[in-house]
Amino acid sequence: MDSKTLNESSQAVKQVVDRFGIEILGDHKRFCSVFADFAPKLSKENKAFFVALSENIGSIFIRENDDVVAGNKNPDDIIQRAVKDISEYLNNEKAELVALSIAAALDWKSAAPAENTQESEDSSTYGSSASLIEDLFKRAQNGDNDACFNLGEHFFYGRGVKQDYAKAVKWYIMSSDRGDCSSQKKLADCYYLGQGTERNVAKAAKRYEQAAEQGDYDSQKALIRCYMLGGNGLLPDAKKAEYYSKRYSIPISHGTTEDILKNAMAGIPSAQFKLGNMYLHGTGMERSPETAITWFKKAADQNFPAAQFNLGVCYYFGIGVPRDRITAVDQYKKAAKGGDMDALNNLAGCFMRGEGIQADQSAAARYYKKAAESGLAKAQYNYGECCFNGFGVPKDAREAVKWYKEAAIQGDPDGQYSYGWCLRDGLGCLRDNSLAKNMFEKAAAQRHTAAQKALGYCYANGTGTPRNYASAADQFAKAAAAGDKEAAKLLVACYKYGGDYLAVNDAKAHYYADQYSLDYDMI
């Protein structure tokens, strides 16, 4: 790292902080504007500071400043955390320059630039992809819609950066608001599917309309579909659907309720199945589980496996029909015979628990394994459980880990949690705390309560990650909100006793103890 550039950057930051106070580090737009005046020789670095502060690392320095100055915390740990937060946009050297400049400006005396002895390694590690992201960010901030869209695509697909749908949506919004058709369509898809944001069909329709008016054919069809079927935040509106159908010269029946109903009445099983789902979920029509059962039966009678599976689920839980586990098993068998692996997995569960059929753990394990070998993630986890606990097969922790891992790779939260659990304790595999923490993190992101608690333990104990009680409390809070009493006690303990990155907060500790009906004095 160029020490001269670091010194000039630090002096400029110091002048800004001295003039406007440390709180300006938490306002990236204001900081960027002011910094340009105090660092006229550093125009190239101005972008770097804007990027850094746009990721809110300024708030890290504000929050930790008093403890660092008092000598209670090691500044190097905080600097590295800041570097990690902004390395998605900047290469490592520039990320360090940003963090070290802010640290030096705040008189964090122990903060010093690292020796750049691995320049070639840094280059290969971050390489052209980091430079590309950095360049895209610069052009996006300067109003380049193509750059905004491409930056969104990089985050959406994880190209050169960690996949992050929420950040993708952020960039799609910026470009959409500037009139970019491609971004409007992609943002509409995100709203419609709930990727990176809550599902909202009304917002999706608004963005589809913007793209449709620019001539995008797929958006025109999607807009008609939104008004025909409705959904979260949007009631069905046949008049509007008809209006857009005429406006864009697209038949309103294309893929809509009318078309599906016509084909279902004609006896096409796939349409009968689809119509049954529409009645079951209230999509495009008033919800009627009883009517859904009628259409599922019509398709099931024609040996349509998906309809047989849905019928099995409805009978199992008593949806639209009286609960009947025997009939549920019968339908699962028919669907499984037709090749439906979800049905085979559910059938195995019935054999395991003795529901609707005599309990037979050996048969259950056999069916789970068959579905697992077909690639069904849920079955891979379930067969892993059989191997780990000896349900219907000999206990074999190594075999269990194999199947937990397969399920985890496909994103199954139970598989991720169980694989992480084995990695943490060295059961059936070599102990790997870092990977275990990563697995808990992935499962916790899918609201897996046990994984949230396990991840909290990782942060509290420093297992596979630096000890961080603030992060631990955050995870314990999520698990507690889902009903985990142990996590609630741990949450109270975090605020009662404090720890790394978390100050004692007796008021919060009492608040959570009262919220979860816990005896504060016993924790």
Secondary structure as UniProt FT lines:
FT   HELIX           3..20
FT   HELIX           22..26
FT   HELIX           28..38
FT   HELIX           40..42
FT   HELIX           43..54
FT   TURN            55..56
FT   HELIX           57..69
FT   TURN            70..71
FT   HELIX           75..86
FT   TURN            87..89
FT   HELIX           92..105
FT   TURN            106..107
FT   TURN            109..110
FT   HELIX           119..141
FT   TURN            142..143
FT   HELIX           145..157
FT   HELIX           165..177
FT   TURN            178..179
FT   HELIX           181..193
FT   HELIX           201..212
FT   TURN            213..215
FT   HELIX           217..229
FT   TURN            232..233
FT   HELIX           238..248
FT   TURN            252..255
FT   HELIX           257..265
FT   TURN            266..267
FT   HELIX           269..281
FT   HELIX           289..300
FT   TURN            301..303
FT   HELIX           305..317
FT   HELIX           325..337
FT   TURN            338..339
FT   HELIX           341..353
FT   HELIX           361..373
FT   TURN            374..375
FT   HELIX           377..389
FT   HELIX           397..409
FT   TURN            410..411
FT   HELIX           413..425
FT   HELIX           433..444
FT   TURN            445..447
FT   HELIX           449..461
FT   HELIX           469..481
FT   TURN            482..483
FT   HELIX           485..497
FT   TURN            500..501
FT   HELIX           506..515
FT   TURN            516..517
FT   HELIX           520..522
//
